Amino acid sequence: MQASRVVIVGTGGTIAGVAGRADDLVDYRAGTLDAADLVAAVPTLAGQPLETETLARLDSSDMDHATWLALHARLVALMQRAELAGVVVTHGTDTLEETAYFLHRTLAAPRPVVLTAAMRPATALSPDGPRNLADAVAVARTPGAGGVVVAFGGRVLAGHEVRKVHGFALDAFSTGDAGPIAVSEQGALRLLRGWPQAPLHAAATRLSAAHAAGAAAALPWPRVDIVTSHAGADGRVIDALLAAGAQGIVVAGTGNGSVHAALDAAARRALAAGVRVVRASRCQLGGVVGERADALPSYGVLTAAQARVELLLDLLAAA
């Protein structure tokens, strides 16, 4: 018999946000409601085999490494439960792409781990959270599904490809040229391509060992920052980060990852001092295509935020 039980893990965000007026879509308090409150607001979920738990109540702009570790540990434990079809994680939209990428690279997910969110608070006249949550539960129960994905706006997006491309519109996420994995149509999924599969990062082994030893909180998270290239840029920010003990720096370059000459010079001083430096593009779509022989290294199509997570994991694995 196909497993149908789904666990919903709440971490906060706009989907759990409350405003003083139903017509206010900006001035609200994120993370106010717990996971059980979110389920209660979706009539179609009533009576379904669901479990809810609230791990955090964050505005996701305040997401931190400690919450990532706690979420990772909880998901590792839930993946051991054979009776579960999958897990849904409610999250804020601001850093959803970072959490999704982190989980994709560090979590073995033979069952789907489905992140979902909302652009409007739960108190809005027409909130988008209930529909997104219902879709996420449906994705978590889909036979054959697996990996870390995002259910949002009627589409299912791969966790390692998703990026937020609009700050206010309901259709806030994209996976660029890759397109969605599936679309939701009248409560049913139409699959467009395969579920995400990729080898885990080497840091995943270290995270799992730290969880097993109860020592995850003591992990030496590297200091990795993002610096943006722009007209009139100079190297002072990179020099300051170097003086502050930075271990990694992502330079979000213009266009196809091009970097202002003064910023490039500072980045090379950081490299000479033993700091890892990689390029990304400040454009949300396209990434960095190709490499000039003299260019700073890049992670290709990753956004600057995703590149920061990848560099963080590289340094964690090497520590």
N, C-alpha and C positions, 0 to 999 in steps of 0.2 A: 504494500500500500504506500502511495506517495505521501511523504511527510508534508504536513500543512501548518504546523505550529511555527509562528514567527515571533521573535523577540524584538521589541522596539526600544532602542536605547536613546534617551534624550540628552543632548548636550547644550541646549539653549537656542539662541538665534532668533531671528524675526518670526519664524514659524511659531515660536512660543512667546511672542511679544504682545504687550498690552498697551494700548494708547488710551488717553482720556476721552477721546471722541472717535466715533466710528468713521468719520471722514478724514481723520489725521493718519497719513501714511508715512510720516517722517518722525514726529516727536513721540516715540513710544519707548517702552522699557523692554529690551530684548531678554529672552530667557526667563520670563516670569512664570509661565505655565510648565507643568511637568508632563512627562510622556503620557500618563494616563489621561490628563486633560485633553491632549491633542487627539487621542483615540476617541474620546467621548464626543468630540465635535464632528465625527464622521459617521453618520448613521449607517452606512453600508458596512462598517466594520463591526457593528454590534453583533455579539454572539459568536464571532469568529475566534478560533484558537490563537489568542494573542497573549503575550506577556509584555509588561512595560516596566521600565526602570529608568531613573533619571541619574545620569552620571555627573552632569554639570549643568549650570544655568548661565552660560557665558554669552555675552555679545561676541560673535566670532571674530570681530576685529581684535579682541583680547585673547585669542587662542594662544596657548603656550605649550611648551614641550612636556610639562608634567601631565597635562590633560591628554596629549597624544599618547604618552606612556600608559596612562590609566585606561584609555579607550583601547589601545592595542592589547593590553593584558586581558581586558574583558572579552574582546572579540576572539582572542586565542582560546579562552575557556569555552565560549559559546560554540566555536567551531567543533568542539569535541562531542557535542550533544547530537547523537545520530537522529533523534526524533525531530530536530529542527529542520524546516525547509530552508530558512535563511534568517538574516538579521537586517533590520532597518535602523539606520542612525539618523536622527534628526539633528540638523546643524544650521548654523548661520551661513549666509551666502558669501560673506566677505572673504573668508579664508577656506571655503569649502574645497577649492581646487588644491590647496596645499595639503589638507587632511586627506583628501582622496588619493593624491599622489603618494603621500607617505604610507598610507595603508596598502596601496597597490604594490609598492616596492618592498614591504616588510611583512605582509600577512598572507599566509597560505589560506586561501579561501575556496575550498572545494564546494561550498555552498555560497550563494550570493550574499555579499555585504552591500546593501543598497543605501547610499546617502541620499537624503532629500532635505528640502529647505523651502523657504517662501520669500517672496519680495514684499509681501504685505503682512502686517501683524494680524494676529488671530482675531482682533476686535474690528477689523476693517469691514466695510459694508459688503465687499465681495472678496474675502480672503482667498489666496491661491494655495495656502497650506493644506486644507483638507483634501483637495483633489490630488495634490502631489503625494500626500501620505498614502492615500488609497492606492495610487499607482505603484508606489514603492512596495507596499505589502503584496500587491499582485506580482510584481517582478520577483520578490523574494520567494514566492511560491511557484515560479515558473519551472516546469521540469527541464532539466538539463542546464539551467542557468548556473553561473559561477563567477567568481572574481569580484573585484571592487568596481561598482558602477554607481551612477547618479541617475535618479528618476526625478525629472523636473520638466514642467511645462509640456507634458504629454510625450516626452521623449526619454529614451534611456541612453546615457552617455558613458563612455569608458572612463574610469576614474583617472587614468594616467593621461588622458587627452583633454579633459574638460578644463575650461577657463571661463572666468566671468568677463563678459564683454560689454555689459551695460549696467549702470549704477542704479537704475530706477525701473526700467521696463520689466514686465512679467517674463518676457523671453530673454532672460539675462545671461544664459550660458550657451557656449558653443564648443564644438570639438574641431573647428576649422575644416580643413580639407577632408578629414576622416569621416565626418558625418556621424549620425547616431547609430547605435547598435540596433535599436528597435523603436517603434512608435506605439503609443497606446491608442487603441481605437475601440470605443464602446466597451471598455473594461477588458479588452483582449489585446495581447501583444502581437504585433507583426514584426518578426525578426528580419533585419536587413543584413546583418553580418554576424560573425561569430562572437562569443563572449570573450572578454579579455583574458589572455593567458600570457605570462611572462615569467622568466626566472626571477626569483627573489634576489634582492640586493644582499651582498655579503654581510651587511650590518644586521640583517634579520636574525641570523644565528646568534649574534651577540645580544640582541634584544630578548630573544627567547630564553637564553641562558640567564640573563639578568632577572627576568621574571621568575624563573624557576628557583633562583637563589634568593629571591626577595630583595634584590639589590638594584632594581631598576632605577630607583630614585637617586642612586649615587652615580649613575652613568655620567661621564665627563662630556656633556654636550658641547661640541665645538662652537666657537663664536664665528658666525657667518653672517655677513651683511650684504645688502644690495645697494649699489651706487649707480645712479642714472647719468648717462651722457646727454649733454644738451648744449645749445649754443652758449658760448662763454664759459664752458666748464673749465675747471682747473684741477689740480691734483690734491688740494688741501684736505678734502674729505677722506681720500684713501690714505694720505699721510697720517691723519688723525686716527683712523681706524688701526693703522699699523702701530702707532704709539700706544693705543689702548689694548693691544694684544689680540687683534683679529687673527684668526686662523684660516679663514676663507673669505673671499670677496667675489660677488657676482656683479659684473658690469653690464647693466642693461643699456645696450648700445642703440643708436638710432638705426632705422631701416633694417638692413640685413646684418645687424650687429656691429655697425661701424662705431668707432670710439674716437672722441675728440683727442687731438694729439697730446694735449697737456695731461688729460686723464690717462691716456695710454702710457705715457712716460711714468706716471705715478704707479700705475698697475705693474709696470715692469720693475720698479723699485721694490714693490711688495713681493713680486716673484723672486727677486734676488735675495730677499730677506727670508725666504722659505714659506711664504704665505701662498696658498692655492688661489689662483685667480682664473675665473672662467667668464666667457662672454655669453650674453643672451641678447634678445631683441626687446626693446621696450614696446614693440608692436605686439598685440595679443594674438595675432594670427601670422603664420608664416615661419616664425623662428629664424634661425641662422642656416642659410643654405650654402654649402661649400666652405672651403677654408683657404685663404691665401697662405702662402708659405711662411710669411712673417707675422701672421695674425695671432692674437691671444687665443687659447683653446676655447672651444664651446661645447655645449651639450646639444647642439643641433636644434631640433624643433621645440625644445622645452621653453616655456615662458620663464621670465626671470624668477618668479616665485617658485616654479617647479625646479628650476636649476639650483636654487638655494637649497631645497630639500635634498636633491641628489648630491650636492656637494657636502651637505651636512652628513649624509649617510656615508659618503666616501671617507670623510675624516673620522667618523665614529668607528668605521670598520678598521681603519688603519691605526687607531689609537692603542 
